[in-house]
């Protein structure tokens, strides 16, 4: 199975921490975020992983070249010339996913005990164009889904902006994207946007004609390690619960 890890972000919310290193190599309890993500994907059977890189890209390339995992291939999609966003990153790496029916896309700054294998199976059963892990949590931007958990729109509760892509008579439910998704390999050909683009914007454009499924995972834990205080928060949580952590997080 194949996967892409999004590691090209500038990490601006991490302030001074990412002045001299990429966000992907910020450590949580001594382990870089990128390694935590790779270990989790390896545990669930992903043996072919591509990592998109931009900010301090040479450091990530060195880190990947030094990895020593049996039966695992990790390569890079170099965006050092231009940051492409999650949608543009998938489009650039499209050839990597050939031969697969679907692939995983995983944000490097996410730490969770979500069962990726279960998410993958749910995607295959559904026949959706993409299956997004979501959670009921406080944020400013929400996906809007119908009673079948199909994406119908998006809203920003701070600005009041609202996009409805798919007309539905029933009330829509607000859920927050978790930065983890299973994507059918037909999707890259549907990304007509050039240059930088966000994958959520692509989904909102396609949602009128394609099913974008969302799957809630409100049990267990999920962290977005995007700010200094969040690095501290997740470090304390993981240390406190280290004896109960799933084996894919900090196992060798």
KABELCOR-V508488 format. One record per run of one state. SS is the DSSP state (H for helix, E for strand, C for the rest). FROM is the first residue (numbers start at 1). LEN is the number of residues. If there is no record, write none. Layout:
SS,FROM,LEN
SS,FROM,LEN
This chain:
C,1,1
E,2,5
C,7,5
H,12,7
C,19,4
H,23,3
C,26,1
E,27,2
C,29,2
E,31,2
H,33,11
C,44,4
E,48,6
C,54,3
H,57,9
C,66,7
E,73,6
C,79,6
H,85,8
C,93,1
H,94,4
C,98,4
E,102,6
C,108,2
E,110,3
C,113,3
H,116,11
C,127,3
E,130,6
C,136,5
E,141,5
C,146,4
E,150,7
C,157,5
E,162,3
C,165,8
E,173,12
C,185,3
H,188,3
C,191,8
H,199,8
C,207,5
E,212,5
C,217,5
E,222,3
C,225,3
H,228,13
C,241,1
H,242,3
C,245,2
H,247,4
C,251,2
